[in-house]
Amino acid sequence: MWSDIAGYGGQLIRNTHQANEIYSRFLSALGTPQVSSMTGRHRRHLALELGKASDLRLLIVDEIQDVLLSTPRQQELALLATKDLMNSLKVPVLALGTEDARHSLEADQHLKRRFQFRELPAWRADEYLCHFLEAYESTLPLKKRSGLGSHSIMKVLVKETEGLMGEIVERLRNAAAIAIASGIERITVDLIKRARYEVPLTGISENRTEWRAGTEEVA
């Protein structure tokens, strides 16, 4: 979903303390420290000031259903906060979420007019998925190269996850945790299949944040 919201005349939110999630996410994305004692009004003011000062060109709201799928009142305030950012910062907004999130946005006539909705296709075993997997592999703390962009791994991933991004990432994280726990230190087709049923006792250790790329090649 994308929207060019320049010049939008939306309603400003009043009870901002009830829509902290939107402003908190925005501040976190800007790397701004936050304390629990900050009021909703303070968060809103800080978010708008920093947004304007940072020469913001695009606002991305990922997993927007997390803040929309709540009580009707909370949903209303979250939508008001979203419109507030759109109106005040006057930048394009890209909102990503599930079909339920789309229904919530379409229920608001102002947002429905401003957004154009696009359904993202599932991943396929092609060059785009290859590039994503290669980039994702570089973030994993494994000692050996996995070759996630290989056709054999892509084919299995797409088949096992139906090409859904969240499922792909979760499967790879579980497979990486199993690889570390078992000492294999790289993700294989077998581990990807095992990760569907086998839940690792612990996640990927945050102490192993450095991936030693190139130390060992895929056998």
DOLOVEX-130456 format. One record per atom (N, C-alpha, C): residue number from 1; x, y, z. Coordinates in steps of 0.05 Angstrom, whole numbers, plus 5000, padded with zeros to 4 digits. Last residue first. Layout:
N
+-----+------+------+------+
|   i |   c1 |   c2 |   c3 |
+-----+------+------+------+
| NUM |    X |    Y |    Z |
...
+-----+------+------+------+
This chain:
219
+-----+------+------+------+
|   i |   c1 |   c2 |   c3 |
+-----+------+------+------+
| 219 | 5597 | 4468 | 5026 |
| 219 | 5609 | 4443 | 5015 |
| 219 | 5595 | 4435 | 4990 |
| 218 | 5607 | 4537 | 5024 |
| 218 | 5588 | 4515 | 5025 |
| 218 | 5600 | 4491 | 5013 |
| 217 | 5667 | 4559 | 5058 |
| 217 | 5649 | 4559 | 5036 |
| 217 | 5629 | 4535 | 5039 |
| 216 | 5686 | 4599 | 5112 |
| 216 | 5683 | 4572 | 5101 |
| 216 | 5662 | 4573 | 5080 |
| 215 | 5692 | 4653 | 5116 |
| 215 | 5711 | 4637 | 5130 |
| 215 | 5710 | 4608 | 5120 |
| 214 | 5654 | 4685 | 5091 |
| 214 | 5676 | 4677 | 5075 |
| 214 | 5696 | 4659 | 5090 |
| 213 | 5635 | 4721 | 5148 |
| 213 | 5630 | 4715 | 5120 |
| 213 | 5656 | 4707 | 5107 |
| 212 | 5618 | 4712 | 5206 |
| 212 | 5645 | 4712 | 5194 |
| 212 | 5643 | 4703 | 5165 |
| 211 | 5577 | 4755 | 5237 |
| 211 | 5576 | 4732 | 5219 |
| 211 | 5603 | 4733 | 5203 |
| 210 | 5567 | 4774 | 5302 |
| 210 | 5584 | 4777 | 5279 |
| 210 | 5583 | 4752 | 5262 |
| 209 | 5536 | 4762 | 5345 |
| 209 | 5526 | 4781 | 5326 |
| 209 | 5543 | 4784 | 5301 |
| 208 | 5528 | 4727 | 5391 |
| 208 | 5541 | 4720 | 5366 |
| 208 | 5531 | 4737 | 5344 |
| 207 | 5497 | 4744 | 5431 |
| 207 | 5525 | 4747 | 5435 |
| 207 | 5541 | 4741 | 5410 |
| 206 | 5446 | 4730 | 5420 |
| 206 | 5453 | 4757 | 5413 |
| 206 | 5483 | 4762 | 5417 |
| 205 | 5433 | 4667 | 5392 |
| 205 | 5446 | 4682 | 5413 |
| 205 | 5454 | 4710 | 5404 |
| 204 | 5371 | 4652 | 5369 |
| 204 | 5398 | 4658 | 5361 |
| 204 | 5410 | 4675 | 5382 |
| 203 | 5336 | 4618 | 5423 |
| 203 | 5338 | 4632 | 5398 |
| 203 | 5367 | 4636 | 5390 |
| 202 | 5330 | 4551 | 5449 |
| 202 | 5337 | 4579 | 5452 |
| 202 | 5339 | 4592 | 5424 |
| 201 | 5308 | 4505 | 5430 |
| 201 | 5305 | 4511 | 5458 |
| 201 | 5311 | 4540 | 5463 |
| 200 | 5272 | 4506 | 5368 |
| 200 | 5297 | 4507 | 5383 |
| 200 | 5292 | 4516 | 5411 |
| 199 | 5224 | 4460 | 5347 |
| 199 | 5228 | 4487 | 5358 |
| 199 | 5253 | 4488 | 5374 |
| 198 | 5211 | 4425 | 5291 |
| 198 | 5229 | 4426 | 5314 |
| 198 | 5234 | 4455 | 5323 |
| 197 | 5179 | 4434 | 5246 |
| 197 | 5168 | 4419 | 5269 |
| 197 | 5185 | 4422 | 5294 |
| 196 | 5209 | 4466 | 5213 |
| 196 | 5179 | 4467 | 5211 |
| 196 | 5167 | 4455 | 5236 |
| 195 | 5261 | 4453 | 5216 |
| 195 | 5252 | 4477 | 5231 |
| 195 | 5222 | 4481 | 5230 |
| 194 | 5268 | 4412 | 5181 |
| 194 | 5266 | 4405 | 5209 |
| 194 | 5254 | 4429 | 5225 |
| 193 | 5272 | 4441 | 5133 |
| 193 | 5249 | 4423 | 5137 |
| 193 | 5246 | 4416 | 5166 |
| 192 | 5320 | 4467 | 5144 |
| 192 | 5296 | 4483 | 5137 |
| 192 | 5271 | 4466 | 5141 |
| 191 | 5355 | 4424 | 5149 |
| 191 | 5348 | 4441 | 5173 |
| 191 | 5323 | 4458 | 5168 |
| 190 | 5356 | 4406 | 5096 |
| 190 | 5346 | 4388 | 5117 |
| 190 | 5338 | 4405 | 5142 |
| 189 | 5381 | 4448 | 5070 |
| 189 | 5353 | 4441 | 5063 |
| 189 | 5341 | 4424 | 5085 |
| 188 | 5417 | 4486 | 5121 |
| 188 | 5415 | 4467 | 5099 |
| 188 | 5386 | 4462 | 5092 |
| 187 | 5456 | 4535 | 5149 |
| 187 | 5429 | 4527 | 5143 |
| 187 | 5429 | 4509 | 5118 |
| 186 | 5511 | 4522 | 5193 |
| 186 | 5500 | 4533 | 5168 |
| 186 | 5473 | 4521 | 5163 |
| 185 | 5527 | 4498 | 5241 |
| 185 | 5536 | 4525 | 5235 |
| 185 | 5529 | 4535 | 5207 |
| 184 | 5525 | 4450 | 5269 |
| 184 | 5527 | 4449 | 5240 |
| 184 | 5537 | 4476 | 5228 |
| 183 | 5515 | 4451 | 5323 |
| 183 | 5543 | 4453 | 5314 |
| 183 | 5547 | 4452 | 5284 |
| 182 | 5465 | 4453 | 5342 |
| 182 | 5475 | 4427 | 5334 |
| 182 | 5504 | 4427 | 5325 |
| 181 | 5458 | 4507 | 5352 |
| 181 | 5456 | 4488 | 5374 |
| 181 | 5468 | 4461 | 5367 |
| 180 | 5462 | 4528 | 5300 |
| 180 | 5481 | 4535 | 5321 |
| 180 | 5482 | 4515 | 5343 |
| 179 | 5419 | 4504 | 5275 |
| 179 | 5446 | 4500 | 5264 |
| 179 | 5467 | 4507 | 5284 |
| 178 | 5377 | 4523 | 5305 |
| 178 | 5382 | 4495 | 5305 |
| 178 | 5411 | 4489 | 5295 |
| 177 | 5380 | 4577 | 5289 |
| 177 | 5383 | 4570 | 5317 |
| 177 | 5390 | 4540 | 5320 |
| 176 | 5369 | 4572 | 5235 |
| 176 | 5395 | 4582 | 5243 |
| 176 | 5401 | 4575 | 5272 |
| 175 | 5317 | 4554 | 5236 |
| 175 | 5337 | 4537 | 5225 |
| 175 | 5365 | 4546 | 5233 |
| 174 | 5292 | 4599 | 5259 |
| 174 | 5292 | 4574 | 5273 |
| 174 | 5314 | 4555 | 5263 |
| 173 | 5303 | 4635 | 5217 |
| 173 | 5312 | 4641 | 5244 |
| 173 | 5313 | 4615 | 5261 |
| 172 | 5276 | 4611 | 5175 |
| 172 | 5305 | 4614 | 5173 |
| 172 | 5317 | 4620 | 5201 |
| 171 | 5223 | 4614 | 5192 |
| 171 | 5235 | 4588 | 5187 |
| 171 | 5265 | 4590 | 5187 |
| 170 | 5216 | 4670 | 5196 |
| 170 | 5213 | 4653 | 5220 |
| 170 | 5227 | 4626 | 5216 |
| 169 | 5222 | 4684 | 5141 |
| 169 | 5240 | 4694 | 5161 |
| 169 | 5240 | 4677 | 5187 |
| 168 | 5178 | 4656 | 5118 |
| 168 | 5206 | 4651 | 5109 |
| 168 | 5225 | 4660 | 5130 |
| 167 | 5134 | 4678 | 5144 |
| 167 | 5140 | 4649 | 5147 |
| 167 | 5168 | 4643 | 5139 |
| 166 | 5136 | 4730 | 5126 |
| 166 | 5138 | 4725 | 5155 |
| 166 | 5146 | 4696 | 5160 |
| 165 | 5129 | 4722 | 5069 |
| 165 | 5153 | 4734 | 5081 |
| 165 | 5157 | 4727 | 5110 |
| 164 | 5109 | 4664 | 5036 |
| 164 | 5101 | 4686 | 5054 |
| 164 | 5125 | 4696 | 5070 |
| 163 | 5114 | 4620 | 5004 |
| 163 | 5125 | 4645 | 4995 |
| 163 | 5118 | 4669 | 5012 |
| 162 | 5099 | 4574 | 5028 |
| 162 | 5080 | 4586 | 5009 |
| 162 | 5088 | 4614 | 5001 |
| 161 | 5137 | 4548 | 5057 |
| 161 | 5125 | 4572 | 5069 |
| 161 | 5103 | 4585 | 5052 |
| 160 | 5154 | 4505 | 5027 |
| 160 | 5148 | 4501 | 5055 |
| 160 | 5132 | 4524 | 5067 |
| 159 | 5164 | 4527 | 4976 |
| 159 | 5145 | 4505 | 4980 |
| 159 | 5136 | 4502 | 5008 |
| 158 | 5203 | 4565 | 4988 |
| 158 | 5178 | 4574 | 4977 |
| 158 | 5156 | 4552 | 4980 |
| 157 | 5244 | 4532 | 5009 |
| 157 | 5232 | 4553 | 5025 |
| 157 | 5205 | 4561 | 5014 |
| 156 | 5256 | 4499 | 4964 |
| 156 | 5245 | 4487 | 4988 |
| 156 | 5232 | 4508 | 5006 |
| 155 | 5276 | 4539 | 4929 |
| 155 | 5253 | 4521 | 4921 |
| 155 | 5240 | 4509 | 4945 |
| 154 | 5320 | 4560 | 4956 |
| 154 | 5297 | 4576 | 4950 |
| 154 | 5272 | 4560 | 4944 |
| 153 | 5354 | 4514 | 4957 |
| 153 | 5343 | 4525 | 4982 |
| 153 | 5318 | 4543 | 4977 |
| 152 | 5363 | 4508 | 4902 |
| 152 | 5353 | 4486 | 4918 |
| 152 | 5340 | 4495 | 4944 |
| 151 | 5386 | 4556 | 4885 |
| 151 | 5359 | 4549 | 4875 |
| 151 | 5347 | 4527 | 4893 |
| 150 | 5415 | 4598 | 4936 |
| 150 | 5417 | 4576 | 4917 |
| 150 | 5388 | 4567 | 4909 |
| 149 | 5415 | 4635 | 4976 |
| 149 | 5405 | 4644 | 4950 |
| 149 | 5407 | 4622 | 4929 |
| 148 | 5440 | 4613 | 5019 |
| 148 | 5411 | 4615 | 5019 |
| 148 | 5399 | 4622 | 4992 |
| 147 | 5491 | 4593 | 5034 |
| 147 | 5483 | 4595 | 5006 |
| 147 | 5452 | 4596 | 5004 |
| 146 | 5517 | 4590 | 5082 |
| 146 | 5494 | 4573 | 5077 |
| 146 | 5486 | 4572 | 5048 |
| 145 | 5582 | 4591 | 5110 |
| 145 | 5564 | 4601 | 5089 |
| 145 | 5542 | 4580 | 5084 |
| 144 | 5591 | 4586 | 5181 |
| 144 | 5594 | 4576 | 5154 |
| 144 | 5574 | 4589 | 5135 |
| 143 | 5577 | 4610 | 5228 |
| 143 | 5606 | 4609 | 5222 |
| 143 | 5610 | 4600 | 5193 |
| 142 | 5524 | 4657 | 5236 |
| 142 | 5533 | 4630 | 5231 |
| 142 | 5562 | 4631 | 5221 |
| 141 | 5487 | 4700 | 5250 |
| 141 | 5513 | 4695 | 5264 |
| 141 | 5523 | 4667 | 5261 |
| 140 | 5460 | 4736 | 5194 |
| 140 | 5459 | 4713 | 5212 |
| 140 | 5486 | 4706 | 5224 |
| 139 | 5464 | 4774 | 5156 |
| 139 | 5457 | 4783 | 5183 |
| 139 | 5458 | 4760 | 5204 |
| 138 | 5472 | 4750 | 5108 |
| 138 | 5494 | 4766 | 5119 |
| 138 | 5489 | 4775 | 5147 |
| 137 | 5422 | 4729 | 5096 |
| 137 | 5443 | 4711 | 5106 |
| 137 | 5466 | 4727 | 5119 |
| 136 | 5396 | 4774 | 5074 |
| 136 | 5388 | 4764 | 5100 |
| 136 | 5410 | 4746 | 5112 |
| 135 | 5422 | 4777 | 5025 |
| 135 | 5425 | 4799 | 5044 |
| 135 | 5418 | 4790 | 5072 |
| 134 | 5405 | 4728 | 5003 |
| 134 | 5434 | 4733 | 5006 |
| 134 | 5439 | 4756 | 5026 |
| 133 | 5350 | 4736 | 5003 |
| 133 | 5361 | 4715 | 5020 |
| 133 | 5391 | 4719 | 5024 |
| 132 | 5345 | 4778 | 4965 |
| 132 | 5336 | 4782 | 4993 |
| 132 | 5349 | 4761 | 5011 |
| 131 | 5365 | 4754 | 4919 |
| 131 | 5378 | 4778 | 4930 |
| 131 | 5370 | 4782 | 4959 |
| 130 | 5327 | 4712 | 4913 |
| 130 | 5356 | 4707 | 4916 |
| 130 | 5370 | 4730 | 4929 |
| 129 | 5281 | 4740 | 4904 |
| 129 | 5283 | 4725 | 4928 |
| 129 | 5312 | 4719 | 4934 |
| 128 | 5296 | 4760 | 4853 |
| 128 | 5289 | 4778 | 4875 |
| 128 | 5291 | 4764 | 4902 |
| 127 | 5304 | 4715 | 4821 |
| 127 | 5327 | 4732 | 4828 |
| 127 | 5321 | 4751 | 4851 |
| 126 | 5261 | 4664 | 4849 |
| 126 | 5272 | 4680 | 4828 |
| 126 | 5295 | 4698 | 4838 |
| 125 | 5215 | 4631 | 4872 |
| 125 | 5244 | 4625 | 4871 |
| 125 | 5256 | 4638 | 4847 |
| 124 | 5172 | 4682 | 4899 |
| 124 | 5177 | 4659 | 4882 |
| 124 | 5207 | 4654 | 4881 |
| 123 | 5128 | 4708 | 4950 |
| 123 | 5155 | 4704 | 4938 |
| 123 | 5155 | 4680 | 4920 |
| 122 | 5063 | 4733 | 4932 |
| 122 | 5080 | 4716 | 4948 |
| 122 | 5107 | 4713 | 4934 |
| 121 | 5049 | 4802 | 4917 |
| 121 | 5049 | 4774 | 4911 |
| 121 | 5068 | 4758 | 4929 |
| 120 | 5012 | 4850 | 4953 |
| 120 | 5039 | 4841 | 4946 |
| 120 | 5038 | 4811 | 4940 |
| 119 | 4961 | 4891 | 4931 |
| 119 | 4967 | 4865 | 4943 |
| 119 | 4995 | 4856 | 4934 |
| 118 | 4950 | 4958 | 4945 |
| 118 | 4962 | 4939 | 4927 |
| 118 | 4968 | 4913 | 4942 |
| 117 | 4911 | 5016 | 4949 |
| 117 | 4917 | 4990 | 4960 |
| 117 | 4928 | 4972 | 4938 |
| 116 | 4923 | 5082 | 4963 |
| 116 | 4917 | 5064 | 4941 |
| 116 | 4927 | 5037 | 4950 |
| 115 | 4897 | 5130 | 5009 |
| 115 | 4913 | 5107 | 5003 |
| 115 | 4904 | 5093 | 4977 |
| 114 | 4859 | 5171 | 5012 |
| 114 | 4887 | 5178 | 5009 |
| 114 | 4904 | 5155 | 5001 |
| 113 | 4809 | 5147 | 5019 |
| 113 | 4813 | 5165 | 4996 |
| 113 | 4843 | 5170 | 4991 |
| 112 | 4818 | 5120 | 5067 |
| 112 | 4811 | 5105 | 5043 |
| 112 | 4815 | 5121 | 5018 |
| 111 | 4825 | 5161 | 5103 |
| 111 | 4848 | 5145 | 5096 |
| 111 | 4842 | 5129 | 5070 |
| 110 | 4771 | 5180 | 5104 |
| 110 | 4793 | 5198 | 5097 |
| 110 | 4817 | 5182 | 5088 |
| 109 | 4741 | 5135 | 5120 |
| 109 | 4737 | 5146 | 5093 |
| 109 | 4760 | 5165 | 5085 |
| 108 | 4760 | 5077 | 5148 |
| 108 | 4763 | 5105 | 5152 |
| 108 | 4762 | 5119 | 5125 |
| 107 | 4758 | 5026 | 5128 |
| 107 | 4735 | 5035 | 5144 |
| 107 | 4736 | 5065 | 5150 |
| 106 | 4807 | 5018 | 5105 |
| 106 | 4785 | 5025 | 5087 |
| 106 | 4760 | 5034 | 5102 |
| 105 | 4836 | 5003 | 5150 |
| 105 | 4842 | 5029 | 5137 |
| 105 | 4819 | 5037 | 5118 |
| 104 | 4813 | 4953 | 5160 |
| 104 | 4811 | 4974 | 5181 |
| 104 | 4816 | 5002 | 5168 |
| 103 | 4825 | 4925 | 5114 |
| 103 | 4797 | 4929 | 5121 |
| 103 | 4794 | 4952 | 5141 |
| 102 | 4881 | 4923 | 5121 |
| 102 | 4869 | 4937 | 5098 |
| 102 | 4839 | 4944 | 5104 |
| 101 | 4886 | 4891 | 5164 |
| 101 | 4894 | 4919 | 5167 |
| 101 | 4882 | 4935 | 5144 |
| 100 | 4870 | 4842 | 5142 |
| 100 | 4854 | 4854 | 5164 |
| 100 | 4860 | 4884 | 5167 |
|  99 | 4911 | 4831 | 5108 |
|  99 | 4885 | 4838 | 5096 |
|  99 | 4867 | 4851 | 5117 |
|  98 | 4969 | 4863 | 5139 |
|  98 | 4953 | 4840 | 5130 |
|  98 | 4927 | 4850 | 5117 |
|  97 | 5017 | 4913 | 5116 |
|  97 | 5002 | 4898 | 5136 |
|  97 | 4986 | 4875 | 5123 |
|  96 | 5047 | 4976 | 5110 |
|  96 | 5048 | 4948 | 5103 |
|  96 | 5033 | 4932 | 5125 |
|  95 | 5046 | 5039 | 5081 |
|  95 | 5036 | 5023 | 5103 |
|  95 | 5035 | 4994 | 5094 |
|  94 | 5080 | 5095 | 5067 |
|  94 | 5078 | 5067 | 5057 |
|  94 | 5070 | 5050 | 5081 |
|  93 | 5068 | 5161 | 5052 |
|  93 | 5067 | 5141 | 5072 |
|  93 | 5064 | 5114 | 5059 |
|  92 | 5102 | 5223 | 5035 |
|  92 | 5088 | 5198 | 5027 |
|  92 | 5089 | 5177 | 5049 |
|  91 | 5091 | 5279 | 5080 |
|  91 | 5109 | 5261 | 5064 |
|  91 | 5093 | 5236 | 5056 |
|  90 | 5072 | 5316 | 5119 |
|  90 | 5068 | 5320 | 5090 |
|  90 | 5089 | 5304 | 5074 |
|  89 | 5071 | 5321 | 5174 |
|  89 | 5097 | 5318 | 5161 |
|  89 | 5096 | 5321 | 5130 |
|  88 | 5016 | 5329 | 5185 |
|  88 | 5036 | 5347 | 5196 |
|  88 | 5063 | 5346 | 5181 |
|  87 | 4987 | 5288 | 5159 |
|  87 | 4980 | 5316 | 5156 |
|  87 | 5003 | 5335 | 5163 |
|  86 | 5012 | 5242 | 5177 |
|  86 | 5009 | 5247 | 5149 |
|  86 | 5004 | 5277 | 5144 |
|  85 | 5005 | 5246 | 5233 |
|  85 | 5032 | 5246 | 5221 |
|  85 | 5031 | 5253 | 5191 |
|  84 | 4949 | 5244 | 5234 |
|  84 | 4963 | 5267 | 5245 |
|  84 | 4991 | 5269 | 5234 |
|  83 | 4938 | 5194 | 5214 |
|  83 | 4930 | 5217 | 5199 |
|  83 | 4944 | 5242 | 5208 |
|  82 | 4957 | 5165 | 5258 |
|  82 | 4969 | 5161 | 5232 |
|  82 | 4962 | 5185 | 5214 |
|  81 | 4923 | 5182 | 5298 |
|  81 | 4952 | 5188 | 5301 |
|  81 | 4965 | 5185 | 5274 |
|  80 | 4875 | 5162 | 5279 |
|  80 | 4878 | 5191 | 5282 |
|  80 | 4908 | 5198 | 5284 |
|  79 | 4886 | 5108 | 5284 |
|  79 | 4882 | 5119 | 5257 |
|  79 | 4885 | 5150 | 5258 |
|  78 | 4889 | 5105 | 5339 |
|  78 | 4912 | 5098 | 5323 |
|  78 | 4910 | 5109 | 5295 |
|  77 | 4836 | 5118 | 5352 |
|  77 | 4858 | 5136 | 5360 |
|  77 | 4884 | 5130 | 5345 |
|  76 | 4809 | 5073 | 5331 |
|  76 | 4803 | 5100 | 5322 |
|  76 | 4825 | 5120 | 5328 |
|  75 | 4832 | 5033 | 5362 |
|  75 | 4836 | 5033 | 5333 |
|  75 | 4830 | 5061 | 5322 |
|  74 | 4812 | 5045 | 5412 |
|  74 | 4841 | 5046 | 5407 |
|  74 | 4847 | 5047 | 5377 |
|  73 | 4757 | 5037 | 5401 |
|  73 | 4767 | 5063 | 5410 |
|  73 | 4797 | 5066 | 5405 |
|  72 | 4754 | 4982 | 5387 |
|  72 | 4746 | 5003 | 5368 |
|  72 | 4757 | 5031 | 5375 |
|  71 | 4815 | 4948 | 5406 |
|  71 | 4788 | 4956 | 5411 |
|  71 | 4780 | 4979 | 5392 |
|  70 | 4853 | 4924 | 5350 |
|  70 | 4850 | 4928 | 5378 |
|  70 | 4821 | 4935 | 5383 |
|  69 | 4889 | 4927 | 5300 |
|  69 | 4871 | 4905 | 5309 |
|  69 | 4869 | 4906 | 5340 |
|  68 | 4925 | 4968 | 5295 |
|  68 | 4897 | 4972 | 5286 |
|  68 | 4878 | 4951 | 5296 |
|  67 | 4975 | 4954 | 5310 |
|  67 | 4962 | 4976 | 5325 |
|  67 | 4934 | 4981 | 5316 |
|  66 | 4984 | 4911 | 5277 |
|  66 | 4990 | 4908 | 5305 |
|  66 | 4977 | 4930 | 5322 |
|  65 | 4976 | 4926 | 5225 |
|  65 | 4954 | 4912 | 5239 |
|  65 | 4959 | 4909 | 5268 |
|  64 | 5024 | 4944 | 5206 |
|  64 | 5006 | 4964 | 5217 |
|  64 | 4982 | 4951 | 5231 |
|  63 | 5075 | 4925 | 5191 |
|  63 | 5058 | 4910 | 5209 |
|  63 | 5037 | 4928 | 5222 |
|  62 | 5106 | 4990 | 5183 |
|  62 | 5105 | 4961 | 5178 |
|  62 | 5087 | 4947 | 5199 |
|  61 | 5104 | 5048 | 5153 |
|  61 | 5091 | 5036 | 5177 |
|  61 | 5088 | 5006 | 5171 |
|  60 | 5148 | 5096 | 5131 |
|  60 | 5139 | 5068 | 5128 |
|  60 | 5128 | 5058 | 5154 |
|  59 | 5152 | 5156 | 5100 |
|  59 | 5145 | 5144 | 5125 |
|  59 | 5134 | 5116 | 5120 |
|  58 | 5201 | 5194 | 5066 |
|  58 | 5181 | 5173 | 5065 |
|  58 | 5177 | 5161 | 5093 |
|  57 | 5233 | 5237 | 5079 |
|  57 | 5222 | 5236 | 5052 |
|  57 | 5200 | 5214 | 5049 |
|  56 | 5253 | 5284 | 5128 |
|  56 | 5240 | 5258 | 5122 |
|  56 | 5228 | 5259 | 5094 |
|  55 | 5290 | 5317 | 5153 |
|  55 | 5286 | 5318 | 5124 |
|  55 | 5274 | 5292 | 5114 |
|  54 | 5290 | 5321 | 5208 |
|  54 | 5306 | 5299 | 5195 |
|  54 | 5304 | 5298 | 5165 |
|  53 | 5255 | 5359 | 5226 |
|  53 | 5283 | 5365 | 5226 |
|  53 | 5300 | 5345 | 5211 |
|  52 | 5206 | 5332 | 5223 |
|  52 | 5211 | 5356 | 5205 |
|  52 | 5241 | 5362 | 5203 |
|  51 | 5214 | 5293 | 5261 |
|  51 | 5207 | 5286 | 5234 |
|  51 | 5212 | 5308 | 5215 |
|  50 | 5223 | 5323 | 5307 |
|  50 | 5245 | 5307 | 5296 |
|  50 | 5239 | 5299 | 5267 |
|  49 | 5170 | 5344 | 5313 |
|  49 | 5194 | 5362 | 5311 |
|  49 | 5217 | 5347 | 5298 |
|  48 | 5138 | 5298 | 5316 |
|  48 | 5134 | 5317 | 5295 |
|  48 | 5158 | 5335 | 5291 |
|  47 | 5159 | 5274 | 5363 |
|  47 | 5158 | 5259 | 5337 |
|  47 | 5156 | 5279 | 5314 |
|  46 | 5151 | 5313 | 5402 |
|  46 | 5178 | 5304 | 5395 |
|  46 | 5179 | 5291 | 5368 |
|  45 | 5094 | 5314 | 5403 |
|  45 | 5110 | 5338 | 5397 |
|  45 | 5138 | 5331 | 5388 |
|  44 | 5082 | 5261 | 5417 |
|  44 | 5073 | 5272 | 5392 |
|  44 | 5090 | 5296 | 5384 |
|  43 | 5106 | 5258 | 5468 |
|  43 | 5115 | 5240 | 5446 |
|  43 | 5107 | 5251 | 5419 |
|  42 | 5077 | 5296 | 5496 |
|  42 | 5106 | 5300 | 5492 |
|  42 | 5116 | 5283 | 5469 |
|  41 | 5026 | 5273 | 5495 |
|  41 | 5030 | 5300 | 5482 |
|  41 | 5060 | 5305 | 5477 |
|  40 | 5035 | 5227 | 5524 |
|  40 | 5028 | 5225 | 5496 |
|  40 | 5032 | 5251 | 5481 |
|  39 | 5094 | 5235 | 5566 |
|  39 | 5065 | 5236 | 5561 |
|  39 | 5060 | 5233 | 5531 |
|  38 | 5144 | 5195 | 5593 |
|  38 | 5137 | 5214 | 5572 |
|  38 | 5107 | 5212 | 5567 |
|  37 | 5158 | 5155 | 5628 |
|  37 | 5144 | 5178 | 5639 |
|  37 | 5135 | 5199 | 5618 |
|  36 | 5189 | 5119 | 5601 |
|  36 | 5161 | 5112 | 5606 |
|  36 | 5145 | 5136 | 5616 |
|  35 | 5229 | 5149 | 5551 |
|  35 | 5226 | 5141 | 5578 |
|  35 | 5196 | 5137 | 5583 |
|  34 | 5271 | 5138 | 5494 |
|  34 | 5245 | 5145 | 5506 |
|  34 | 5244 | 5134 | 5534 |
|  33 | 5317 | 5160 | 5443 |
|  33 | 5312 | 5147 | 5470 |
|  33 | 5285 | 5156 | 5481 |
|  32 | 5309 | 5151 | 5374 |
|  32 | 5306 | 5170 | 5397 |
|  32 | 5301 | 5155 | 5423 |
|  31 | 5313 | 5129 | 5324 |
|  31 | 5335 | 5124 | 5343 |
|  31 | 5333 | 5143 | 5368 |
|  30 | 5272 | 5133 | 5290 |
|  30 | 5292 | 5154 | 5288 |
|  30 | 5314 | 5151 | 5308 |
|  29 | 5243 | 5090 | 5307 |
|  29 | 5255 | 5088 | 5280 |
|  29 | 5276 | 5110 | 5276 |
|  28 | 5224 | 5110 | 5355 |
|  28 | 5244 | 5088 | 5355 |
|  28 | 5258 | 5086 | 5329 |
|  27 | 5188 | 5148 | 5337 |
|  27 | 5211 | 5157 | 5351 |
|  27 | 5233 | 5135 | 5352 |
|  26 | 5150 | 5113 | 5314 |
|  26 | 5163 | 5133 | 5298 |
|  26 | 5189 | 5142 | 5311 |
|  25 | 5133 | 5083 | 5358 |
|  25 | 5146 | 5070 | 5335 |
|  25 | 5162 | 5090 | 5318 |
|  24 | 5110 | 5125 | 5387 |
|  24 | 5133 | 5110 | 5398 |
|  24 | 5148 | 5096 | 5376 |
|  23 | 5066 | 5139 | 5355 |
|  23 | 5088 | 5158 | 5359 |
|  23 | 5113 | 5145 | 5370 |
|  22 | 5037 | 5090 | 5358 |
|  22 | 5045 | 5102 | 5332 |
|  22 | 5068 | 5121 | 5336 |
|  21 | 5030 | 5083 | 5413 |
|  21 | 5044 | 5063 | 5397 |
|  21 | 5054 | 5075 | 5371 |
|  20 | 4998 | 5122 | 5436 |
|  20 | 5027 | 5124 | 5439 |
|  20 | 5042 | 5105 | 5421 |
|  19 | 4946 | 5136 | 5439 |
|  19 | 4956 | 5127 | 5413 |
|  19 | 4986 | 5128 | 5413 |
|  18 | 4932 | 5157 | 5487 |
|  18 | 4919 | 5132 | 5480 |
|  18 | 4929 | 5121 | 5453 |
|  17 | 4955 | 5206 | 5489 |
|  17 | 4966 | 5186 | 5506 |
|  17 | 4955 | 5158 | 5500 |
|  16 | 4925 | 5240 | 5456 |
|  16 | 4948 | 5227 | 5444 |
|  16 | 4960 | 5205 | 5462 |
|  15 | 4870 | 5260 | 5446 |
|  15 | 4878 | 5243 | 5468 |
|  15 | 4902 | 5226 | 5460 |
|  14 | 4873 | 5287 | 5394 |
|  14 | 4871 | 5301 | 5420 |
|  14 | 4881 | 5284 | 5443 |
|  13 | 4898 | 5293 | 5328 |
|  13 | 4890 | 5276 | 5351 |
|  13 | 4891 | 5292 | 5377 |
|  12 | 4870 | 5330 | 5275 |
|  12 | 4892 | 5326 | 5295 |
|  12 | 4881 | 5310 | 5318 |
|  11 | 4847 | 5306 | 5213 |
|  11 | 4840 | 5315 | 5239 |
|  11 | 4864 | 5310 | 5258 |
|  10 | 4878 | 5326 | 5149 |
|  10 | 4865 | 5307 | 5168 |
|  10 | 4861 | 5320 | 5196 |
|   9 | 4887 | 5345 | 5094 |
|   9 | 4877 | 5361 | 5116 |
|   9 | 4863 | 5344 | 5137 |
|   8 | 4946 | 5336 | 5055 |
|   8 | 4922 | 5324 | 5067 |
|   8 | 4913 | 5340 | 5092 |
|   7 | 4991 | 5354 | 5030 |
|   7 | 4968 | 5371 | 5030 |
|   7 | 4943 | 5360 | 5042 |
|   6 | 5014 | 5290 | 5012 |
|   6 | 5019 | 5319 | 5013 |
|   6 | 4994 | 5335 | 5011 |
|   5 | 5012 | 5235 | 5011 |
|   5 | 4992 | 5249 | 5028 |
|   5 | 4998 | 5279 | 5030 |
|   4 | 5011 | 5184 | 4971 |
|   4 | 5023 | 5210 | 4971 |
|   4 | 5004 | 5228 | 4986 |
|   3 | 5017 | 5116 | 4990 |
|   3 | 5000 | 5140 | 4989 |
|   3 | 5017 | 5165 | 4989 |
|   2 | 5011 | 5045 | 4984 |
|   2 | 5026 | 5069 | 4984 |
|   2 | 5007 | 5093 | 4982 |
|   1 | 5017 | 4976 | 5000 |
|   1 | 5000 | 5000 | 5000 |
|   1 | 5018 | 5025 | 5000 |
+-----+------+------+------+
